[in-house]
């Protein structure tokens, strides 16, 4: 395996324990306005952009007025939930960031969340010093599982695809990295790896603490 020069980080569910927070906030919003909503629907869009998630809401809800109410209110409710206090960091995150910094390995965040929100959350967590760039879902035309976001993130490093490593928690993210030709480690959060994930991921690890061992070996 070539020496790793850059690591591309997903954010939600990988760096921060946010996916369950997103679901709870969305479910509460839907319940408050009487709109049908459940976890199996939400699960299909883990790792995808807000744009794709909201497009699916509009497509699958027969009451378009209710769908628009949900979209407007959920944006408010989720932003409030995310920004009211520092988000819980995933196990091993800071140790991994310090290790990568000590090895002069470039670090980029490549998240389906809009860039402005990613910047706020990374700054609030005191982690902005580690990342040379942030690529948000609003910075590319197509979201994960399309490879565009990882290709754009890679272009901001000095690494070739084989010299980079993507860290992802979602199947959509694994699909995107695989399509980009970049090795990807899946660290599952809400979604257990299925056969497709096992086939497309370079490795599947239980948490971020194991990534250092992977890189060193």
Secondary structure, DSSP 8 states (H G I E B T S, - for coil): -----EEEE--BTTTBS-HHHHHHHHHHHHHHHT----HHHHHTTTTS-HHHHHHHHHHH-S-HHHHHHHHHHHHHHHHHHHHSS---B-TTHHHHHHHHHHTT-EEEEE-SS-HHHHHHHHHHTT-GGG-SEEE-GGGSSS-TTSTHHHHHHHHTSS--GGGEEEEESSHHHHHHHHHHT--EEE--SSS---HHHHHH-SEE-SSGGGHHHHHH-
